[in-house]
Amino acid sequence: MAATPPNPASAEGGVVELEKKCLIQSYGRLPLVIVRGKGCYVYDEAGKRYLDFVSGIGVNALGHGHPRILKAIREQMSRLIHCSNLYYHSYQAPLAARLTELTGLDRVFFTNSGGESIEGALKIAKAFGRRQSEEKFEIVALNDGFAGRTAGALSVTGTAKYREPFEPLLPGVRFVDVNDLDGLRAAVSDRTTAILLEPILGEGGLQEVSRDFARCAMDLAKRHNALLIFDEIQSGLGRTGSYFAFQWWHQPSADDRSPEPVQPDILVTAKPLGGGLPMGCVIANERAAAMISPGLHGTTFGGGALACRVALEFLDVLDEELPAIRESGDYFKRRLEELVVRYDFVEGVRGKGLMVGLNLKVPGKAVVQQAMEMGLLINCTTETVLRFLPPYIIERRHIDQAVTVLDKVFQQGPPAAAG
């Protein structure tokens, strides 16, 4: 008889105390132990149900235990979980072809995470600049932007509190404010090898980059022979109601008469791609992809058979869910606007699709705690923006439930006064 796996929660002091003893204390966790999930909900040790509007920070985009994702996992696990990238398997090429079709780019490198994807894009950018000149190594990124926790990603993260404890990092990074056209023009020069931006700043309070700013970045990149990199780790793969957020800039606009759509040289994405399994990728056009030849970059686990098979299933489901994401996002924003009208400390609604923020005039940390106690999981970025990343499968009843909880929290008064 097979041995029963140990249950850490049954250890003396419980899982929380065991983590405090054994884990590097890198997370400020909320006092909640999640033991299972189903659909749009997760459950704690006591069986209490929570509506999950965090979704693993966007990873569980199809909710928990989606039947088609589970079926793909079961089938593939019985065939092949992993093989070395020294060999071919059946799913990398079809997945790469699908992603190039969705983005209009040409080639893909698979990774395990968003941070690794950023690192790959930075290596391409550095090689691209070095082929032209040893002086061409500068990167322009956004204040309030967040690229990840690895050393290269931290170098282009515009939030000082994440970056400064680990400096010095990569040299030659210049930061500009979101949508500051003059600042962008002043920062880009012939020394610039890449411009990096998130179409919507996930950790940066869900600020949206304007079409004019994105077009200016593309024009400057061409003028100075630099690469334009879009970070769609959080905003990509359906989150905003389009396959990728930059594609909203392709929509007709009376004030944009340019015949050329805004298009990156490199796009990085991750989070929901593996259906809950660790997976990310770098998608590049030919001139950027040409910087990497055999031996210059690699990965042990990236693009494994299981993750790629599940990612193909995720994209099939996403094709079907995309119209519902737009509809649910519009309804959610309308319901949140009711709170803006009702409470003077609620300032406005941000975001697109199901990447939504509620901007407060006061700190929002207490709201997160109070909402959790009432059965709703959310989080807060930039101190005052409540961020919602619900599963794509939500229905109006889930949105109504979330808004009802927020309404009850706000009835207690401004969050700062409440706790």
MIDO-118378 format. One record per residue (C-alpha): residue in three letters; x, y, z. Coordinates in nm, 2 decimals. Last residue first. Example, Ala and Ser with C-alpha at 12.3 -4.5 7.8 and 13.67 -1.06 7.14 Angstrom:
+------+--------+--------+--------+
| type |      x |      y |      z |
+------+--------+--------+--------+
|  SER |   1.37 |  -0.11 |   0.71 |
|  ALA |   1.23 |  -0.45 |   0.78 |
+------+--------+--------+--------+
//
This chain:
+------+--------+--------+--------+
| type |      x |      y |      z |
+------+--------+--------+--------+
|  GLY |  -0.86 |   4.99 |   1.04 |
|  ALA |  -1.20 |   5.15 |   0.97 |
|  ALA |  -1.07 |   5.51 |   0.98 |
|  ALA |  -0.82 |   5.43 |   0.70 |
|  PRO |  -1.09 |   5.24 |   0.52 |
|  PRO |  -1.33 |   5.54 |   0.49 |
|  GLY |  -1.66 |   5.45 |   0.65 |
|  GLN |  -1.83 |   5.13 |   0.76 |
|  GLN |  -2.06 |   5.15 |   0.46 |
|  PHE |  -1.75 |   5.10 |   0.25 |
|  VAL |  -1.71 |   4.74 |   0.37 |
|  LYS |  -2.08 |   4.66 |   0.30 |
|  ASP |  -2.05 |   4.81 |  -0.05 |
|  LEU |  -1.74 |   4.61 |  -0.12 |
|  VAL |  -1.93 |   4.29 |  -0.02 |
|  THR |  -2.22 |   4.38 |  -0.24 |
|  VAL |  -1.99 |   4.46 |  -0.53 |
|  ALA |  -1.83 |   4.12 |  -0.51 |
|  GLN |  -2.17 |   3.94 |  -0.50 |
|  ASP |  -2.30 |   4.14 |  -0.79 |
|  ILE |  -1.99 |   4.04 |  -0.99 |
|  HIS |  -2.04 |   3.68 |  -0.90 |
|  ARG |  -2.41 |   3.70 |  -1.00 |
|  ARG |  -2.32 |   3.86 |  -1.33 |
|  GLU |  -2.12 |   3.55 |  -1.43 |
|  ILE |  -1.75 |   3.48 |  -1.39 |
|  ILE |  -1.58 |   3.24 |  -1.64 |
|  TYR |  -1.29 |   3.48 |  -1.72 |
|  PRO |  -1.17 |   3.44 |  -1.36 |
|  PRO |  -1.14 |   3.76 |  -1.16 |
|  LEU |  -0.84 |   3.99 |  -1.17 |
|  PHE |  -0.96 |   4.28 |  -0.94 |
|  ARG |  -0.72 |   4.54 |  -0.81 |
|  LEU |  -0.80 |   4.79 |  -0.53 |
|  VAL |  -0.60 |   5.10 |  -0.60 |
|  THR |  -0.48 |   5.30 |  -0.30 |
|  GLU |  -0.15 |   5.16 |  -0.17 |
|  THR |   0.01 |   5.13 |  -0.52 |
|  THR |  -0.16 |   4.80 |  -0.56 |
|  CYS |  -0.44 |   4.64 |  -0.35 |
|  ASN |  -0.57 |   4.28 |  -0.34 |
|  ILE |  -0.90 |   4.10 |  -0.38 |
|  LEU |  -1.05 |   3.78 |  -0.22 |
|  LEU |  -1.42 |   3.80 |  -0.12 |
|  GLY |  -1.58 |   3.60 |   0.16 |
|  MET |  -1.67 |   3.87 |   0.42 |
|  GLU |  -1.35 |   3.83 |   0.62 |
|  MET |  -1.16 |   3.85 |   0.29 |
|  ALA |  -1.34 |   4.18 |   0.21 |
|  GLN |  -1.23 |   4.32 |   0.55 |
|  GLN |  -0.87 |   4.23 |   0.49 |
|  VAL |  -0.86 |   4.37 |   0.14 |
|  VAL |  -1.05 |   4.69 |   0.25 |
|  ALA |  -0.79 |   4.75 |   0.53 |
|  LYS |  -0.51 |   4.76 |   0.27 |
|  GLY |  -0.69 |   5.02 |   0.06 |
|  PRO |  -0.52 |   5.35 |   0.16 |
|  VAL |  -0.73 |   5.66 |   0.11 |
|  LYS |  -0.86 |   5.85 |  -0.20 |
|  LEU |  -0.95 |   5.51 |  -0.36 |
|  ASN |  -0.91 |   5.39 |  -0.72 |
|  LEU |  -1.10 |   5.08 |  -0.81 |
|  GLY |  -0.90 |   4.87 |  -1.06 |
|  VAL |  -1.00 |   4.63 |  -1.33 |
|  MET |  -0.83 |   4.38 |  -1.55 |
|  LEU |  -1.14 |   4.18 |  -1.64 |
|  GLY |  -1.20 |   4.38 |  -1.96 |
|  LYS |  -1.02 |   4.71 |  -1.94 |
|  GLY |  -0.87 |   4.91 |  -1.66 |
|  ARG |  -0.97 |   5.19 |  -1.42 |
|  VAL |  -1.26 |   5.29 |  -1.20 |
|  GLY |  -1.28 |   5.62 |  -1.00 |
|  GLU |  -1.23 |   5.81 |  -0.68 |
|  VAL |  -1.39 |   5.62 |  -0.39 |
|  PHE |  -1.35 |   5.84 |  -0.08 |
|  ASP |  -1.68 |   6.03 |  -0.16 |
|  TYR |  -1.88 |   5.71 |  -0.15 |
|  ARG |  -2.21 |   5.65 |  -0.35 |
|  VAL |  -2.11 |   5.78 |  -0.69 |
|  VAL |  -1.78 |   5.59 |  -0.70 |
|  LEU |  -1.97 |   5.29 |  -0.56 |
|  GLU |  -2.21 |   5.29 |  -0.85 |
|  GLU |  -1.91 |   5.31 |  -1.09 |
|  LEU |  -1.82 |   4.97 |  -0.96 |
|  ARG |  -2.14 |   4.82 |  -1.10 |
|  ARG |  -2.08 |   4.98 |  -1.44 |
|  LYS |  -1.72 |   4.85 |  -1.43 |
|  PHE |  -1.83 |   4.50 |  -1.36 |
|  TYR |  -2.09 |   4.51 |  -1.64 |
|  ASP |  -1.83 |   4.62 |  -1.90 |
|  GLY |  -1.58 |   4.36 |  -1.78 |
|  SER |  -1.85 |   4.09 |  -1.80 |
|  GLU |  -1.93 |   4.18 |  -2.16 |
|  ARG |  -1.57 |   4.20 |  -2.27 |
|  ILE |  -1.48 |   3.87 |  -2.10 |
|  ALA |  -1.79 |   3.71 |  -2.24 |
|  PRO |  -1.67 |   3.79 |  -2.60 |
|  LEU |  -1.33 |   3.63 |  -2.52 |
|  GLU |  -1.46 |   3.30 |  -2.37 |
|  GLU |  -1.47 |   3.08 |  -2.68 |
|  ASP |  -1.13 |   3.16 |  -2.81 |
|  LEU |  -1.00 |   3.14 |  -2.45 |
|  VAL |  -1.11 |   2.78 |  -2.43 |
|  ASP |  -0.90 |   2.69 |  -2.73 |
|  LEU |  -0.61 |   2.90 |  -2.59 |
|  PHE |  -0.62 |   2.71 |  -2.26 |
|  GLU |  -0.62 |   2.37 |  -2.45 |
|  LEU |  -0.30 |   2.47 |  -2.63 |
|  ALA |  -0.15 |   2.59 |  -2.30 |
|  VAL |  -0.23 |   2.24 |  -2.15 |
|  ARG |  -0.03 |   2.07 |  -2.42 |
|  CYS |   0.25 |   2.32 |  -2.39 |
|  ALA |   0.27 |   2.28 |  -2.01 |
|  LEU |   0.27 |   1.90 |  -2.03 |
|  ALA |   0.53 |   1.87 |  -2.31 |
|  GLY |   0.78 |   2.11 |  -2.15 |
|  GLY |   0.83 |   2.45 |  -2.31 |
|  GLY |   1.06 |   2.59 |  -2.04 |
|  PHE |   1.19 |   2.32 |  -1.80 |
|  THR |   1.56 |   2.32 |  -1.87 |
|  THR |   1.60 |   2.66 |  -2.04 |
|  GLY |   1.82 |   2.81 |  -2.30 |
|  HIS |   2.00 |   3.11 |  -2.44 |
|  LEU |   2.32 |   3.18 |  -2.64 |
|  GLY |   2.40 |   2.81 |  -2.72 |
|  PRO |   2.21 |   2.78 |  -3.05 |
|  SER |   2.15 |   3.13 |  -3.19 |
|  ILE |   1.96 |   3.42 |  -3.03 |
|  MET |   1.99 |   3.77 |  -3.19 |
|  ALA |   1.79 |   3.65 |  -3.50 |
|  ALA |   1.47 |   3.66 |  -3.28 |
|  ALA |   1.48 |   4.04 |  -3.28 |
|  ARG |   1.51 |   4.08 |  -3.66 |
|  GLU |   1.25 |   3.80 |  -3.71 |
|  ASN |   0.98 |   3.93 |  -3.49 |
|  ALA |   0.96 |   3.82 |  -3.13 |
|  ILE |   0.75 |   3.62 |  -2.88 |
|  VAL |   0.90 |   3.55 |  -2.54 |
|  CYS |   0.72 |   3.30 |  -2.34 |
|  GLY |   0.57 |   3.20 |  -2.01 |
|  MET |   0.47 |   2.88 |  -1.82 |
|  PRO |   0.42 |   2.75 |  -1.47 |
|  LEU |   0.11 |   2.54 |  -1.46 |
|  GLY |  -0.23 |   2.71 |  -1.38 |
|  GLY |  -0.37 |   2.69 |  -1.73 |
|  GLY |  -0.02 |   2.72 |  -1.88 |
|  LEU |  -0.08 |   3.05 |  -2.05 |
|  PRO |  -0.26 |   3.21 |  -1.75 |
|  LYS |   0.05 |   3.40 |  -1.61 |
|  ALA |   0.30 |   3.43 |  -1.90 |
|  THR |   0.36 |   3.70 |  -2.16 |
|  VAL |   0.65 |   3.88 |  -2.33 |
|  LEU |   0.61 |   4.07 |  -2.66 |
|  ILE |   0.91 |   4.16 |  -2.88 |
|  ASP |   0.93 |   4.38 |  -3.19 |
|  PRO |   0.61 |   4.55 |  -3.08 |
|  GLN |   0.32 |   4.67 |  -3.31 |
|  VAL |   0.12 |   4.99 |  -3.31 |
|  PRO |  -0.07 |   4.97 |  -3.64 |
|  GLU |   0.06 |   5.14 |  -3.95 |
|  PRO |  -0.19 |   5.35 |  -4.16 |
|  SER |  -0.15 |   5.65 |  -3.93 |
|  ARG |  -0.47 |   5.85 |  -3.90 |
|  ASP |  -0.50 |   5.83 |  -3.52 |
|  ASP |  -0.74 |   6.10 |  -3.39 |
|  ALA |  -1.05 |   5.94 |  -3.54 |
|  SER |  -0.97 |   5.61 |  -3.39 |
|  PRO |  -1.01 |   5.26 |  -3.54 |
|  GLN |  -0.91 |   4.97 |  -3.31 |
|  HIS |  -0.55 |   4.87 |  -3.35 |
|  TRP |  -0.46 |   5.03 |  -3.02 |
|  TRP |  -0.69 |   4.77 |  -2.85 |
|  GLN |  -0.44 |   4.52 |  -2.99 |
|  PHE |  -0.18 |   4.63 |  -2.73 |
|  ALA |  -0.39 |   4.46 |  -2.46 |
|  PHE |  -0.34 |   4.11 |  -2.60 |
|  TYR |  -0.60 |   3.85 |  -2.70 |
|  SER |  -0.86 |   4.12 |  -2.64 |
|  GLY |  -1.10 |   4.14 |  -2.36 |
|  THR |  -0.85 |   4.29 |  -2.12 |
|  ARG |  -0.74 |   3.96 |  -1.96 |
|  GLY |  -0.75 |   3.77 |  -2.29 |
|  LEU |  -0.40 |   3.63 |  -2.31 |
|  GLY |  -0.22 |   3.95 |  -2.21 |
|  SER |  -0.25 |   4.22 |  -1.94 |
|  GLN |  -0.05 |   4.04 |  -1.67 |
|  ILE |   0.26 |   3.92 |  -1.85 |
|  GLU |   0.19 |   4.16 |  -2.14 |
|  ASP |   0.52 |   4.34 |  -2.13 |
|  PHE |   0.56 |   4.51 |  -2.47 |
|  ILE |   0.91 |   4.55 |  -2.60 |
|  LEU |   1.00 |   4.80 |  -2.88 |
|  LEU |   1.35 |   4.74 |  -3.01 |
|  ALA |   1.59 |   5.01 |  -3.11 |
|  ASN |   1.71 |   5.15 |  -3.45 |
|  HIS |   1.69 |   5.51 |  -3.33 |
|  ARG |   1.41 |   5.62 |  -3.57 |
|  LYS |   1.24 |   5.29 |  -3.55 |
|  ALA |   1.24 |   5.29 |  -3.17 |
|  LEU |   1.13 |   5.65 |  -3.17 |
|  ASP |   0.83 |   5.57 |  -3.39 |
|  MET |   0.72 |   5.27 |  -3.17 |
|  ALA |   0.75 |   5.48 |  -2.85 |
|  CYS |   0.55 |   5.76 |  -3.01 |
|  ARG |   0.29 |   5.51 |  -3.11 |
|  ALA |   0.27 |   5.38 |  -2.76 |
|  PHE |   0.24 |   5.73 |  -2.61 |
|  ASP |  -0.03 |   5.83 |  -2.86 |
|  ARG |  -0.23 |   5.51 |  -2.80 |
|  SER |  -0.22 |   5.59 |  -2.43 |
|  VAL |  -0.06 |   5.37 |  -2.16 |
|  GLU |  -0.32 |   5.28 |  -1.90 |
|  GLN |  -0.25 |   5.30 |  -1.53 |
|  LEU |  -0.36 |   4.99 |  -1.35 |
|  GLY |  -0.22 |   5.10 |  -1.02 |
|  GLY |   0.14 |   5.02 |  -1.10 |
|  GLU |   0.13 |   4.66 |  -1.02 |
|  GLY |  -0.07 |   4.58 |  -1.34 |
|  LEU |   0.05 |   4.87 |  -1.55 |
|  ILE |  -0.17 |   4.86 |  -1.86 |
|  PRO |   0.01 |   4.86 |  -2.20 |
|  GLU |   0.32 |   4.75 |  -2.01 |
|  LEU |   0.63 |   4.92 |  -2.15 |
|  LEU |   0.99 |   4.85 |  -2.26 |
|  ILE |   1.19 |   5.07 |  -2.50 |
|  ALA |   1.51 |   4.90 |  -2.63 |
|  THR |   1.86 |   4.95 |  -2.75 |
|  THR |   1.89 |   5.32 |  -2.67 |
|  ARG |   2.23 |   5.48 |  -2.73 |
|  ASP |   2.10 |   5.64 |  -3.05 |
|  SER |   1.87 |   5.83 |  -2.82 |
|  VAL |   1.55 |   5.79 |  -2.62 |
|  ALA |   1.51 |   5.97 |  -2.29 |
|  ALA |   1.42 |   6.32 |  -2.42 |
|  ARG |   1.15 |   6.18 |  -2.65 |
|  LEU |   1.00 |   5.98 |  -2.36 |
|  GLY |   1.00 |   6.28 |  -2.13 |
|  ASP |   0.82 |   6.49 |  -2.39 |
|  LEU |   0.56 |   6.23 |  -2.45 |
|  ASP |   0.48 |   6.17 |  -2.08 |
|  ASN |   0.22 |   5.90 |  -2.11 |
|  VAL |   0.35 |   5.71 |  -1.81 |
|  ASP |   0.65 |   5.88 |  -1.65 |
|  VAL |   1.00 |   5.81 |  -1.78 |
|  PHE |   1.27 |   5.58 |  -1.65 |
|  ARG |   1.62 |   5.54 |  -1.79 |
|  VAL |   1.82 |   5.22 |  -1.76 |
|  GLY |   2.19 |   5.24 |  -1.85 |
|  PRO |   2.34 |   5.01 |  -1.60 |
|  LEU |   2.20 |   4.67 |  -1.50 |
|  LEU |   2.18 |   4.64 |  -1.12 |
|  PRO |   2.36 |   4.83 |  -0.85 |
|  GLU |   2.13 |   4.80 |  -0.66 |
|  PHE |   1.95 |   4.53 |  -0.48 |
|  PRO |   1.77 |   4.73 |  -0.21 |
|  GLU |   1.68 |   5.00 |  -0.47 |
|  ARG |   1.47 |   4.79 |  -0.71 |
|  TYR |   1.15 |   4.69 |  -0.53 |
|  LYS |   1.11 |   5.02 |  -0.33 |
|  ALA |   1.21 |   5.22 |  -0.64 |
|  THR |   0.91 |   5.12 |  -0.86 |
|  GLY |   1.02 |   5.16 |  -1.22 |
|  THR |   1.12 |   4.80 |  -1.27 |
|  VAL |   1.37 |   4.78 |  -1.56 |
|  SER |   1.67 |   4.68 |  -1.33 |
|  LEU |   1.43 |   4.45 |  -1.13 |
|  ALA |   1.37 |   4.25 |  -1.45 |
|  GLY |   1.74 |   4.20 |  -1.50 |
|  ALA |   1.80 |   4.09 |  -1.14 |
|  THR |   1.50 |   3.86 |  -1.11 |
|  ARG |   1.19 |   3.99 |  -0.93 |
|  GLY |   0.96 |   4.10 |  -1.21 |
|  ALA |   0.88 |   4.37 |  -1.47 |
|  PHE |   0.69 |   4.63 |  -1.27 |
|  GLY |   0.63 |   4.97 |  -1.40 |
|  ASP |   0.56 |   5.26 |  -1.17 |
|  ASN |   0.81 |   5.48 |  -1.37 |
|  LEU |   0.83 |   5.33 |  -1.72 |
|  ALA |   1.12 |   5.19 |  -1.91 |
|  VAL |   1.39 |   5.31 |  -2.15 |
|  ILE |   1.69 |   5.08 |  -2.20 |
|  GLU |   2.04 |   5.18 |  -2.27 |
|  PHE |   2.30 |   4.94 |  -2.43 |
|  LYS |   2.42 |   5.11 |  -2.75 |
|  GLU |   2.77 |   5.22 |  -2.66 |
|  GLU |   2.93 |   4.89 |  -2.76 |
|  SER |   2.78 |   4.95 |  -3.10 |
|  GLN |   2.56 |   4.79 |  -3.36 |
|  ARG |   2.58 |   4.42 |  -3.27 |
|  ARG |   2.59 |   4.53 |  -2.90 |
|  GLY |   2.25 |   4.68 |  -2.93 |
|  PHE |   2.08 |   4.37 |  -3.06 |
|  ALA |   2.26 |   4.15 |  -2.81 |
|  LYS |   2.14 |   4.37 |  -2.52 |
|  ALA |   1.78 |   4.37 |  -2.66 |
|  ILE |   1.78 |   3.99 |  -2.70 |
|  LYS |   1.91 |   3.95 |  -2.35 |
|  LEU |   1.65 |   4.18 |  -2.22 |
|  ALA |   1.37 |   3.98 |  -2.39 |
|  GLY |   1.50 |   3.66 |  -2.23 |
|  GLU |   1.52 |   3.82 |  -1.89 |
|  ILE |   1.16 |   3.95 |  -1.93 |
|  SER |   1.04 |   3.60 |  -2.01 |
|  GLU |   1.22 |   3.46 |  -1.71 |
|  GLY |   1.04 |   3.71 |  -1.49 |
|  GLY |   0.71 |   3.62 |  -1.65 |
|  SER |   0.75 |   3.25 |  -1.58 |
|  ASN |   0.86 |   2.91 |  -1.69 |
|  THR |   1.00 |   3.00 |  -2.03 |
|  PHE |   0.92 |   2.93 |  -2.40 |
|  PHE |   1.10 |   3.11 |  -2.69 |
|  VAL |   0.87 |   3.21 |  -2.98 |
|  ARG |   0.91 |   3.33 |  -3.34 |
|  ASP |   0.74 |   3.54 |  -3.59 |
|  LEU |   0.51 |   3.82 |  -3.47 |
|  GLY |   0.16 |   3.90 |  -3.57 |
|  THR |   0.04 |   3.85 |  -3.21 |
|  LEU |  -0.23 |   3.58 |  -3.24 |
|  GLU |  -0.07 |   3.40 |  -3.53 |
|  THR |   0.27 |   3.40 |  -3.36 |
|  LEU |   0.10 |   3.25 |  -3.05 |
|  ARG |  -0.07 |   2.97 |  -3.25 |
|  ALA |   0.25 |   2.88 |  -3.44 |
|  ALA |   0.44 |   2.86 |  -3.11 |
|  LEU |   0.18 |   2.63 |  -2.96 |
|  PRO |   0.19 |   2.40 |  -3.27 |
|  ALA |   0.57 |   2.39 |  -3.25 |
|  GLN |   0.59 |   2.32 |  -2.88 |
|  TYR |   0.33 |   2.05 |  -2.87 |
|  SER |   0.45 |   1.72 |  -3.03 |
|  HIS |   0.80 |   1.68 |  -2.88 |
|  TYR |   1.14 |   1.76 |  -3.02 |
|  TYR |   1.47 |   1.68 |  -2.86 |
|  LEU |   1.76 |   1.86 |  -2.69 |
|  ASN |   1.49 |   2.06 |  -2.52 |
|  SER |   1.49 |   1.78 |  -2.27 |
|  CYS |   1.17 |   1.58 |  -2.21 |
|  HIS |   0.89 |   1.64 |  -1.97 |
|  ILE |   0.54 |   1.52 |  -1.87 |
|  LEU |   0.49 |   1.25 |  -2.14 |
|  ARG |   0.20 |   1.01 |  -2.20 |
|  SER |   0.00 |   0.96 |  -1.87 |
|  MET |   0.06 |   1.32 |  -1.77 |
|  GLN |  -0.08 |   1.43 |  -2.11 |
|  GLU |  -0.42 |   1.28 |  -2.06 |
|  ARG |  -0.46 |   1.39 |  -1.71 |
|  ILE |  -0.35 |   1.75 |  -1.77 |
|  ALA |  -0.57 |   1.78 |  -2.08 |
|  LYS |  -0.87 |   1.65 |  -1.89 |
|  LEU |  -0.80 |   1.89 |  -1.60 |
|  ILE |  -0.78 |   2.19 |  -1.84 |
|  ARG |  -1.11 |   2.09 |  -2.01 |
|  PRO |  -1.28 |   2.04 |  -1.67 |
|  HIS |  -1.18 |   2.38 |  -1.52 |
|  GLY |  -1.06 |   2.29 |  -1.17 |
|  HIS |  -1.02 |   2.64 |  -1.04 |
|  GLY |  -1.11 |   2.95 |  -1.25 |
|  LEU |  -1.03 |   2.99 |  -1.62 |
|  ALA |  -0.79 |   3.28 |  -1.55 |
|  ASN |  -0.62 |   3.09 |  -1.27 |
|  VAL |  -0.29 |   3.27 |  -1.33 |
|  GLY |  -0.42 |   3.63 |  -1.30 |
|  ILE |  -0.26 |   3.72 |  -0.97 |
|  GLY |  -0.35 |   3.36 |  -0.85 |
|  SER |  -0.71 |   3.43 |  -0.95 |
|  VAL |  -0.73 |   3.75 |  -0.74 |
|  PHE |  -1.11 |   3.79 |  -0.76 |
|  ASP |  -1.17 |   3.45 |  -0.58 |
|  LEU |  -1.51 |   3.44 |  -0.42 |
|  TYR |  -1.44 |   3.27 |  -0.08 |
|  ARG |  -1.60 |   2.96 |   0.07 |
|  LYS |  -1.56 |   2.85 |   0.43 |
|  GLY |  -1.48 |   2.48 |   0.45 |
|  ALA |  -1.29 |   2.50 |   0.78 |
|  GLU |  -0.96 |   2.45 |   0.61 |
|  ASP |  -1.03 |   2.72 |   0.35 |
|  TYR |  -1.22 |   2.70 |   0.03 |
|  VAL |  -1.17 |   2.87 |  -0.31 |
|  TYR |  -1.44 |   3.00 |  -0.55 |
|  CYS |  -1.47 |   3.10 |  -0.92 |
|  GLY |  -1.48 |   2.74 |  -1.04 |
|  LYS |  -1.37 |   2.50 |  -0.77 |
|  GLY |  -1.08 |   2.55 |  -0.54 |
|  ARG |  -0.91 |   2.36 |  -0.26 |
|  VAL |  -0.71 |   2.39 |   0.06 |
|  ILE |  -0.66 |   2.76 |   0.10 |
|  VAL |  -0.50 |   2.87 |   0.43 |
|  LEU |  -0.60 |   3.23 |   0.51 |
|  PRO |  -0.43 |   3.47 |   0.75 |
|  LEU |  -0.31 |   3.71 |   0.48 |
|  ARG |   0.05 |   3.67 |   0.37 |
|  GLY |   0.32 |   3.93 |   0.38 |
|  TYR |   0.55 |   3.73 |   0.16 |
|  SER |   0.93 |   3.71 |   0.15 |
|  GLN |   0.99 |   3.55 |   0.49 |
|  ILE |   1.23 |   3.27 |   0.38 |
|  LEU |   1.03 |   2.97 |   0.48 |
|  CYS |   1.10 |   2.72 |   0.77 |
|  LYS |   0.98 |   2.87 |   1.10 |
|  LYS |   0.71 |   3.11 |   0.97 |
|  GLU |   0.60 |   2.84 |   0.73 |
|  LEU |   0.56 |   2.59 |   1.01 |
|  GLU |   0.36 |   2.85 |   1.21 |
|  VAL |   0.11 |   2.90 |   0.93 |
|  VAL |   0.09 |   2.52 |   0.85 |
|  GLY |  -0.02 |   2.43 |   1.19 |
|  GLY |   0.15 |   2.47 |   1.53 |
|  GLU |   0.25 |   2.10 |   1.54 |
|  ALA |   0.22 |   1.96 |   1.19 |
|  SER |  -0.13 |   1.87 |   1.07 |
|  ALA |  -0.13 |   2.15 |   0.81 |
|  PRO |   0.19 |   1.99 |   0.66 |
|  ASN |  -0.01 |   1.68 |   0.56 |
|  PRO |   0.24 |   1.40 |   0.49 |
|  PRO |   0.16 |   1.19 |   0.18 |
|  THR |   0.00 |   0.85 |   0.27 |
|  ALA |   0.23 |   0.57 |   0.19 |
|  ALA |   0.13 |   0.34 |  -0.09 |
|  MET |   0.00 |   0.00 |   0.00 |
+------+--------+--------+--------+
//
